[in-house]
Amino acid sequence: MTEAKNESAEKTYRYEVIEGDLPVEHFKGSFKLKARGEGRLMLIWSASFAAKGKDDAEAKAAVEGIIKAGIESLKAKFPAE
């Protein structure tokens, strides 16, 4: 998978998948961390894309799988105290 990345000081990470094995095209995503009180963060993750080679439901399921894996990776790196 090839990505173009853009990080900002506002704790927002934006990316675009340029090529890869997902059944989508025009994939753009972002996630943002927002402070929610003492030692707590809220993660907001969004993505836009068009299905490619599969129907919309299959493309959506593939992207949701990638996002869920990303969330689990973040949880492992930054466990709750």
C-alpha positions in Angstrom: 0.0 0.0 0.0 1.3 3.4 -0.9 0.2 6.5 1.2 0.7 10.2 1.0 0.7 11.6 4.6 0.0 15.0 6.1 0.4 15.6 9.8 -0.7 18.9 11.5 -0.1 20.4 14.9 -3.7 19.9 15.7 -3.2 16.2 16.3 -4.9 15.4 13.0 -3.4 12.9 10.6 -4.6 12.8 7.0 -3.6 10.3 4.4 -4.5 9.1 0.9 -4.0 5.6 -0.3 -2.4 5.9 -3.8 -2.2 2.2 -4.6 -2.8 -1.0 -2.8 -4.8 -4.2 -2.5 -8.0 -2.8 -1.1 -11.1 -3.0 -3.4 -11.4 0.8 -3.4 -10.1 3.9 -5.3 -9.9 7.6 -4.3 -9.3 6.6 -0.7 -8.7 9.5 1.7 -8.8 9.2 5.4 -8.0 11.1 8.6 -8.0 10.6 12.3 -8.0 13.2 15.0 -7.3 13.0 18.7 -9.3 15.2 21.0 -8.6 15.7 24.7 -11.6 14.5 26.8 -10.4 15.3 30.3 -7.6 14.1 32.6 -5.7 11.4 30.7 -8.5 10.7 28.2 -8.6 11.1 24.5 -11.3 10.6 21.9 -10.3 9.2 18.5 -12.3 10.4 15.4 -11.5 8.4 12.3 -13.1 9.0 8.9 -12.5 7.8 5.4 -14.0 8.4 1.9 -13.6 6.1 -1.1 -15.3 4.6 -4.1 -15.7 0.8 -4.5 -13.5 -0.7 -7.2 -14.0 -4.3 -8.4 -16.4 -5.2 -5.6 -19.8 -4.0 -4.5 -20.1 -1.1 -2.0 -20.8 -3.4 1.0 -17.6 -5.4 0.3 -15.5 -2.3 -0.1 -16.9 -0.8 3.1 -16.2 -4.0 5.0 -12.6 -4.0 3.8 -12.1 -0.4 4.8 -13.7 -0.9 8.2 -11.4 -3.9 8.8 -8.4 -1.6 8.1 -9.7 1.1 10.5 -10.5 -1.5 13.2 -6.9 -2.9 12.9 -5.5 0.7 13.2 -7.5 1.3 16.3 -6.3 -1.9 17.9 -2.8 -1.0 17.0 -3.2 2.4 18.7 -4.7 0.8 21.8 -1.7 -1.5 22.0 0.8 1.3 21.7 -1.0 3.6 24.1 -2.8 1.4 26.7 -5.3 3.0 29.1 -3.8 3.5 32.6 
